[in-house]
């Protein structure tokens, strides 16, 4: 039986004090986030911010020739659309749903009003942004220095951290686009992980069978990002 969706499934919204949460609650709109849907495109104005609950969104940079690479992922730990409160209004990246599910959206103008109050929401959004920047920096390092096997392990673990289940609907072609590598490289890497009993891959579905061994196999980049998120996002507000 499917659990009823609630904004409290998003950890950032859950961390808000009651007064602040109740002020934004009437303006939160539940939306289905379908696989492949672009929440915003490069250079376009962002009318909404999104708080995923059971979905994952990839932030991608797209080159002029159409090739792309993932620079970060966001899920139930945070939100999508930081440019709205950071003052940039737009961003050269695009946001695409990587794992289908649900989330809540809020008008950008309302988020900016809340941010400019300088209260708890501002504090939480800034902590999330710092964690997100760490993930972006570590992704760049990982893509430059580590193998496709290690990158795939990192990608799978980051995805699992943002889901309540251990299976993803994702083709190897989409994973290759996320990692910015050739599809053949992903096929070979996924095959090695499957042969080792770490994952099961079948017709666009990846199931993690042994997370502990996946963590042993992954490069240091995952652990750097995980430690920073754990440090910044207990979402403890200052007294």
Secondary structure as GFF3:
##gff-version 3
##sequence-region A 1 239
A	DSSP	three_ten_helix	7	9	.	.	.	ID=ss1
A	DSSP	alpha_helix	11	14	.	.	.	ID=ss2
A	DSSP	alpha_helix	18	25	.	.	.	ID=ss3
A	DSSP	beta_strand	29	33	.	.	.	ID=ss4
A	DSSP	beta_strand	38	40	.	.	.	ID=ss5
A	DSSP	beta_strand	48	52	.	.	.	ID=ss6
A	DSSP	beta_strand	56	62	.	.	.	ID=ss7
A	DSSP	beta_strand	68	74	.	.	.	ID=ss8
A	DSSP	alpha_helix	83	86	.	.	.	ID=ss9
A	DSSP	beta_strand	93	99	.	.	.	ID=ss10
A	DSSP	beta_strand	101	107	.	.	.	ID=ss11
A	DSSP	alpha_helix	108	116	.	.	.	ID=ss12
A	DSSP	alpha_helix	120	145	.	.	.	ID=ss13
A	DSSP	alpha_helix	148	161	.	.	.	ID=ss14
A	DSSP	beta_strand	167	169	.	.	.	ID=ss15
A	DSSP	alpha_helix	172	179	.	.	.	ID=ss16
A	DSSP	alpha_helix	183	195	.	.	.	ID=ss17
A	DSSP	beta_strand	199	202	.	.	.	ID=ss18
A	DSSP	beta_strand	205	208	.	.	.	ID=ss19
A	DSSP	alpha_helix	211	217	.	.	.	ID=ss20
A	DSSP	alpha_helix	220	232	.	.	.	ID=ss21
###
